[in-house]
Amino acid sequence: MTTLIDQLRQLVGDSQVLTEGDLTAWEQDWRKRSRGKALAVVRPGSTAEVAQVVKACAAAGTSIVPQGGNTGLVVGSTPDTSGTQVVLSLQRMKTVREIDTENLTMTVEAGCVLQNLQEAAAGAGLLFPLSLAAEGTCTIGGNLATNAGGTQVVRYGNARELCLGLEVVTAQGEIWNGLSGLRKDNTGYDLRNLFIGSEGTLGVITAATMKLFPLPAAELTAWAAVPSLEEAVRLLGLAHKHLGAGLTGFEVMGQFALSLVARHFSQMRVPLYDQAPYCVLLENSDNESELHARAQFERLLETALEEGCVTDAVVAENLTQAHQLWHIRESIPLAQAEEGLNIKHDISIPVSRIPQFCHETDALLARHIPGVRLVNFGHLGDGNLHYNVQAPKDSDAAAFLNDWEEKVNSLVYESVQHFGGSISAEHGVGSLKLEKLEQHKPPVALQMMRGIKRALDPANLMNPGRVIRP
């Protein structure tokens, strides 16, 4: 009798079906919070092979966990502990199929690493603007499956806004080719947007057609100290006014978050962090010239200093300095990990309500946990905060996580709901936020989501236990 493993080996080759040895790279999530056990790790090399694998698993009643770079933060792309799930790794599918310079699009396979997309676009004299800390290892399929955001959402939008078309293998093993480069296609339901952000629960994204943009003539970066979150929001308004569409990045970083970088990565020089409760990192991309961009920045910062929403600021003199400033921002999660286990939140709040949310939630947590430390940073330009909770100094971080995670999550998410926000801005739901989603989504929304899941995956074989329970 031919087993499923035998079938899979016939379909993709013996060497591409892994059942023994060290499978940590596929079975353990990036944060090392969860370790599962796969029936097999299957690595197809083409869309046709993906379709055949899905058909074989569907016939056997075996659930599938699609996986890209496995850099997710919500335990959404690793198997459970049953040893019955197939991990479908898309990492071999990394071809850039086409770059259409006149249509400003590129069509790429799902396993293509994000940084490779950026470099391929740059090689064609164009820009692919999606940018995030994991860009050297995350894949575009995973970026789309989680609707990733990153640092340039304020100008270019999330992964959803950058995608024009998809190729998807359905839960039944059929191939839907929707790789259109059209910017206007109003012929029925938008299937593309159904799969983007679905975290592999409706089908497997195998390729995508993405938007490209002209390379800017200049990119300038500034770092500013601000006396409060209210003034950071006011600075954002001034930046929109002075820079317009040139404002491509606007990051806020709390003093404690930056102090962790200074402490654990002493080789980095963190500017101004000891002079104000918050610092802001701004990026201005200009299509005219560096001279024009610098003049815009100078006018913005002069106005901000005069009006008191900035107490001091520096502008990077060259690309190396700009990279150093961005590297400080991107090192905050690493510094926080060095400090010890913590409770992470990826939330979004209307920008105008962020200061009040932080004041009230900071005070709420301090009342429950004396000495609690808050690592607050993120993409203020689009309302996305990484509002993370660190144990009190000199306490047992592991014990803190075990004792307080559920309570802290409830406190933070209830506050997020009160301020009209979302409990997941860009990291997705995965399995970590499954119950919280059910608590905070309206019943009508849950009913519609379950209806979509039943319609597209009636056997519940696509990444079960993630996002929504049928």
Secondary structure, 3 states (H helix, E strand, C coil): CCCHHHHHHHHHCHHHEECCCCCHHHHECCCCCCECCEEEEECCCCHHHHHHHHHHHHHHCCCEEEECCCCCCCCCCCCCCCCCEEEEECCCCCCEEEEECCCCEEEEECCCEHHHHHHHHHHCCEECCCCCCCCCCCEHHHHHHCCCCCCCHHHHCCHHHHEEEEEEEECCCCEEEECCCCCCCCCCCCHHHHHCCCCCCCEEEEEEEEECEECCCEEEEEEEEECCHHHHHHHHHHHHHHHHHHEEEEEEEEHHHHHHHHHHCCCCCCCCHHHCCEEEEEEEEECCCHHHHHHHHHHHHHHHHHHCCCCEEEECCCHHHHHHHHHHHHCHHHHHHHHCCEECCEEECCHHHHHHHHHHHHHHHHHHCCCCEEEEEEEHHHCEEEEEEECCCCCCHHHHHHHHHHHHHHHHHHHHHHCCCECECCCCCCCCCHHHHHHHCCHHHHHHHHHHHHHHCCCCCECCCCCCCC
